[in-house]
Amino acid sequence: MHLIVGLGNPGEKYGNSRHNVGFMVVDTLAQKWGAGRVKWEEDK
């Protein structure tokens, strides 16, 4: 079993910036491997 973690920042401000590269990589891999859409969950 492998775990792939991609960090990023929520919000429009960082949407397609270098701050979200990890999140974008994990999102792309999830789509490629059929794992479904990755979404943000904000702390409340």
N, C-alpha and C positions, 0 to 999 in steps of 0.2 A: 504494500500500500504506500502511496506517495501523497504528500500534501503540498499543494502549491498555493502560496499566499502572495497576494498583490495588494500593496497599500496604496491609498489615495485619499484625496480630500473631497468631501461632499460640497455640493453647491455649484452654481453656474460660474462663479468666479474662476474656478480651477478646471472647468469642464474638459478642455482639450490641451492642457498644459503639461509640462514635465512633472508637475506634482501628482499627476494621475497615471503615469506610465505603467506602474505596477497593476493598477486596476484595469487599465485597457488591455494589458497582456492576458490577464486572467479571464476577462470578458471574451476576448477573441478565442482563447483556448476552449472555453466553455461552449461557445457557438460551434467551433470546429468539431468538438467531441460530442456534441449533442446533449450537453448537460443543462440546457435551458439558459434563460436570461439571468444575469447577475444584477441585483439591484441594491441600492444603498438602504441601510436602515439607520436612522438617526437615533442617538441616545435621547431619552426623554427625562 
